[in-house]
Amino acid sequence: MPMAVGLDVLLDERPELVSGRRIGIVSNPNGVTRSLESIVEALPRIGAQVVALFGPEHGIRGDAQAGARVGTTVDPASGLPVYSLYGATHRPAPEMLEGLGALVYDMQDAGARFYTYLYTMAHCMEAARDAGLPIIVLDRPNPLNGVTVEGPVVEVELSSFVGSYGLPTRYGLTIGELARYFNTTGGIGCDLTVVPMSGWRREWWYDQTGLPWVLPSPNLPTLDSCLAFAGTCPLEGTNVSEGRGTTRPFELLGAPWIDAPALARALNDRALPGVGFRACHFIPSFSKWQGEGCHGVQLHVLDRQRFRPVRTGLEVLVALRRLWPEHFAWRNEGKAADRLLGDRRIRAGIDAGLSPEEIEAQWQPGLRRFEESRRSLLGNEEMNA
């Protein structure tokens, strides 16, 4: 029997959760059934009265670029008001929730801590709690599997919209499990219902689910780009292009001043598991170095089970800082990179010339603590139902 996401389970088995209620939906283009029907069209079929939409980063239609403010508007297809959660506010205001009977969240995450949809969900849970409103989270697969945990745990002092709640870079939880983690370990304490998937296996990668791949956001066109994103997204905090403005974002990395063959040799000499680097050249159509020739590498995932994106991203940063110290720079005095990396010791260690092994060792105690918390969450049969 094919697996079903939470939305399909809601439609087929739990319609009473929304039937007869005035519903607000937090979603975007990947909030679809297995047959690609939008949640906005599907819920009215089971008696829900959809009265408001809420759009995250990239907007309800997914057409806004990363970081672009999204305005409150009206959805032309449904005529419903669309409240922006990535503009003047990241959290639904009380007046946006007036008259609702429940809030429904349905979005695909990317499996990496710095993905803003996670914190949109957390803020919606907080707002629902304060309004005395139930929130229903429809579960979806972690695209990078629900087993592997990797990377530094975000420091409390660095909590932001790209990292919070003590998450490591790869957390190995589904979006529904994350909602439970936020609600219990994170202390939100809202009236939460998670509609689980059926037929999903924790060790599966997204392409093993049989589900169609709908872009989580404009710069994650493939599962490979999603996997690379977990390691190379922190390049956003530097003056090196992370491949935005190309057809292979987060896999193409470069800048005008890099010697591409030298960088490829340096990284391949490290013999990192499951990955190879090819010297390449590209011209971004937008974002950093727009319209300028960049030289660097393409990251090729050769064995995803062995590949460790977070360690690989650290190796890239160390190599760039060591090979081109006169050109490589942290943006905004390092604040952007610190927020993405989640641990101030990482950037400090790179600048001090520490090895990747020494830097990685620093984040292991925090990662072990998270793994204990995660095991406790998944060990509870009710939590994992």
C-alpha positions, 0 to 999 in steps of 0.5 A: 500500500503506498504511503500517505502524507498527513493531508491524505490521512486527514481527508480519508480518515480524520475529516471530523478534525476540520469539518464544520469549522472555520479554518485558517491554512498555513501552507504553500505550493507543496501543501498537496495530496499524493495526487497533487491536489492543493490543501486549499481545494481539498479541505472544503470537500470534507466540510471545512470552511476555509476562511484565511490563508497564511503565507511563509517565506517565499509566499503562499505561491512560492514565487518570492525569492529567499529573504524577500518580504512578502505582503498581505494580499488576496489569493486570486484563485480562491479570493481568500485573504492571505496574511503574510508571515514573512513581512511585517511579522513572522507570527499571526497577529490576534486579529488574523486569527479572529473567528477561526475554529482551528489553524492547519499547518501543512508544509514540507520542510528541508530536513535542515535547522536553518529552514524558516518554515520550522519557526513559522510553525513554532510561531503559529503554535505560540499564536494559537496557544495565546488565542486559545485556538487548536492547531493541526499539523499535517505530517510529511517526510523528512526528505533527508531521512528520519534517522541521521542526526548531525551538526552543532546545536544552536546556542540560546544566544544565537536563536533566530528565525534560522535556528532555535529550540536547541536543534542541530543542523540535521535533526532526523525528525518529521515536521509533525515530530518537530511540532511535538518537540517544540510543544513539549521540550520547547515548552510551547504548550499549545492545543496540538494535534498531529495527523500522522503519515501512514506507510512511512519508514524512518530510514527512507529518503524522500525519493523512496516514498513514491511521492512526487517532489514538489519544490520546498522553496525556489532554490531547492529544485532537487533532493540533491540540492536539499541534501547539499543545503544542509552543509553549504547554506552557511556560505550565505554568511560569507562573500562566496556564492552558494550557487543562488542564481544558478540551476544547481543552488548549494551544489555550485560554490564559488567567487571571482577570486577562487582558483577552481582547480586548486579548491577542487584538489584541496577538497578532494585530497581530504577524501571526505566520505560520499562526496566528490568535487569538480572544478567549475565556472558559473555566472549567477543570474541573481544574488551574490556576484550577479552577472560576474564569472565565478570559479569554484567547485560543484559538490557531487553527492556520490554516496548519500548514506556516507555523505555528511553535509555538515562536516563537508560544509565545514571543510569547504569553509576551512579550505576557503579561509586557508587558501584565500585569506586576503579575499575570503570574508564573513558578511556582517562581521560574522553575525550572519554566519554565526546564526546559520552555524549556530555555534560561535566557536565554529567561525572563531575556530576557522579564523584561528586555523583549527582543523575541521576535526578539532572544530567538529569535536567541540559540538559533539557534547551538545549533539549527544544531549539533543540525541538523548532528548530525541530518543525520549520523544521517539520512544514514547508510543503516543509521540510516535503514533 
